[in-house]
Amino acid sequence: MWSVSLFARKFGGSSFKMICRLELVREIEMLFVILLLTMTTAPCHAAEGRAPFASLLAGGLSPKGLGGFYSTPARYAEPAYGLAYYWMDDVDVYSWSLSLEFGNDAYRAGAFIAYQSMDSLYRNSYSEVSIARTWAKLAVGMSYGLDMEWVPGDAFWTRHRFKWGVNYRWRQIAVAGMLSGFTDEGVSHVSPIVGVHWNSDESVSAFAECDFDYLYVGASFRWKFLEVATSYRFSDFAVAVQLSFNGNRYGVSYARGFKHNSLGWNGVHVSRWLKQ
């Protein structure tokens, strides 16, 4: 009788543990399904390079997206904020940045703040504000940037930077141009860039941009919550690849870039999109 009682107690305990495990697995499966469903309904957003040493990913003339060092101010509002961290291979060079924007169908305002460090030899802080007036097919904007550079314990200097941009949309195509430059370099050093972006039903996009020194081309492919973006630079060949996961108004991505006979760079982005 005692052995039967022990067997029943042991059998009952193991059954209870098995039931708990099954319930736990079922809850994990349900949580995964819910997470998958929420992520598949979320839009995907490609991120561009946000450090001076990072080549373009989504294209600086993209009609939408958080601002960066190379981005045009002529963009349509998509309220959001994001953090980015970049570093280079084999050397002590890194950069972190904060981007944010807000607005509506009539205007867009944005800000970009970045800090860069290179060993103990060099520091850089860059802050930029931008404003754009937008219509159904046209966006025009300008930016002002304050660039501060210093050698720790030694020299310190500042520079002022301006950008002017225009973006015209026709169906799924956007044609854009931008002028940018630092005031201390004069008019002869103003940098022009022109380009065209194509977006097909929010799942495939491509771009081509030219700054009259290099040609940049790229494409991105989106499937549910996953996005893969690539870009290439010619003639001094460089390539960048980015893998992004977006869902429920949050996004995280990792980017990798390198060029011939040069060190590669890495970047991590974390973003949050707000309701308009």
N, C-alpha and C positions, 0 to 999 in steps of 0.2 A: 504493500500500500504506500509506503514511504517512497519507494523507487518510482512508482507510477506518478506520484505527486511531483517529484523532482523532474521527471521527464516532461510532464505537462507544463511545469513552470519554465523549463528550459525551452521547450517548443514554443510556448506562448511568447517568451521574450524575443526569440529569434524572429518570430512572425511579426511582432510589433516593430522590430528594427527594420525588417524588410518593407513593411508598409510605409514607415517613415521615409525610407530611402526612395521608394516609388513616388510618394507625394512630393518629395524634394525635387526629384527629377522632373516630375510633371510641372511643378511651379517654375523651374528653370526654363523648361521648354516654352511655357506660356509667356514668360518674361521675354524670352528671345523673340518669339513671334510678334509680341506687342512692339518691341523695340524695332524689329525689322519693318513692321507696317508703318510706324511713325517715321522711320528714316526714308522709306521709299517714297513718301509723299512730300519730302522736303526738297527744295531746289538745290542745285549744285552751283558752286561759284569758284571759278579758277582764281588763284592768287598770283600776282606778279612779283618779280624780284623786288624786295624792299631794302636792299643794301647796295651801296655804290659798287661793290665788287661782284654783285650777282647779276647775271644776264637776265633778259626779260623772259617771263614765262607766259603770262596771259597777253602780253603786249601792252606797252605804255599808253597806247591810244585806244584802249578798250573803252566802250561807251558806258560800262558799269564796273564797279568794284572799288574796294578800299584803296586809298591813295598810297603811293610810294615815292621813292626818290626820282623815278623816271616817268611817273604817270602824268597824264594830261589833266588839267583842271576842268575841261569841258566834258563832264560826265553827268549821267542821270542819277538821281538820288535813289539809294538803296540803303536806308539807315542801318548802320552796323558799327561794330568796333572790333579791333583785333590786335593781338600781340604777335611779334615775330622775333625769332632768334636765329642768327646766321653765324657760321664759323668756317674757317678755311682749313684745309688739310695741312698737317705737318708744321704749321706756324701758329704763333699766338696772336691771331687776328679774329676778332668777333664783333658782332653788331647786334643790338636789340632795338626794337622800334614799337611804337604804338600808333595805330591808325584809327580814326573815327570819322563818321559822316552822318549827316541828317538832312532832311529836306522833304519836298513833296513834288508834285508834277510841275511846279513853276520854278523851283530853285533847288540848288544843292550847295551845302557848305561842308567843308571837310578840313581835317587837321592831320598832320603827320609829324611825329617826333622820333628822332633816331640818335643813337649814341654808338660810336665806333672806337675801338681800341686796338692798337698794334704794339705788342710787347710793352716796354716802358718808354718807348720812343715817341709815340704820337697818340693824340686824342682828337676826336671830332664830335661835335654836337650839331645836329641840323634840325631846325623847326620850320614847318611850313603850314600856311593857312591858304585855303582856296575857296572860291565862290563861283558859282555857275548859274546862268539864267537858262532855263530849259523850256522848249516848246515840244510839240508832238514829234517833229522831225529834225529839230535843230537845237544844239546846245553850244553856248559860248561861255568861256570862263577864263579866269586868271588866278595866279598864285603868287604869293610873296614868301620867300624863304630866307631865314637867317642862318648862316653857316659860321660856326665858331670852331677854330682849330688851334691847338696848342701843343707844345712840347713840355711835358711835365717839368716844372722847375725852371723853365726857360721862356721862350717866345710864345706870344699869344696874338692872334689876329682874327678879324671877322670879315665876312663878305656878305653881300646881299644878292639874292637871286630872284628873277622874275620868270614867270611862264605865262604864255597866252595860247589858248587852244580853241578849236572849233570842231564840231562833230555834226555831221549830217546823216540822218538815217533814211533809208529808202527800202521798205519791206524788211528783208532779212539782212540787208547790207548796210554797213556804216562806213562812211568815208571821213577821215579826220586828218587834222594837221596841228602842229604845235611849234612854237618858237620858245626857246629858253636860253638863259645865259646869266652870268654874273656881271654885276655893274663894273667891277674893277678890270674886266677883260675887254671892254669896249664892244661896239656894234659888230666889228669884224669877227668876233668870236661867238656871236649868237648861233645857237644850234637849232637848225630846222629838222623836223621829222614829219613824214607823211605816211599814211597807211590806210588799209582797208580791212574791215572785220566782217566776217560772215557767220551768222548764227542760224542753225536749222533746228527748229522745234525744241530748243533747249537741250538737245541730246548730243549734237555735234557742232563744233565751231572751229573756225580757222582764221588766221590772220597773216598779213604780209605788211611789213613796215620797213621804211628806208630812211636813214639819217644822212644819206649822201656820202657816207663812208662805208657803211655795212648794210646788208640786207638781212632782215629778220623774218623768218617764217615759222609758223607753228600751228598746232591743232590740239583740240581736246575732245575726249570722248566720255560721255556720261551715261552710266547705267544705274538707275535707281539711286543708291546712296554713294556710289563709287565713281570717281573721276580720274582719268589719266590724261595729263597734259604734257606735250613735248614742244620744244622750240629749238631752232637752229639759227646760227649766225654765219654769214658768208661775207667776205672771203676769208678773213682770219677765223677759221672754223671754230665754233663753240656749240655746245649742246647742253640743254637742260631738260630734266624730266621731273615731273611732280605727280605724286599719288595723294589723292584727297578722299576723305570720308566726311560726308555732310548729312546731317539729319536733325530734325526737330529744332531748326534754326541755329544749330551749332555746327562748326566745321573744324577739322584738324587735318593738316597736310604735312608731308615731308618732301622736300625738293633737293635735287642733286644736280650740280652743274660742273662742267669742266671744259677746258679748251686746250688746243695743241700746245705742248711745251710750257704748260702753266699749271699751277696748283688748282685743285678742285675746291668747290665750296658746297656747303650744306645749309639747309634752311628748314625751320619748323614754324608753322603758322597755326594759331588758334583764333577762331573768329566766332562772333555771335551776331546774328541778324535780328533786328528789332521790327516790331509791327509798325506799319505806316498808319 
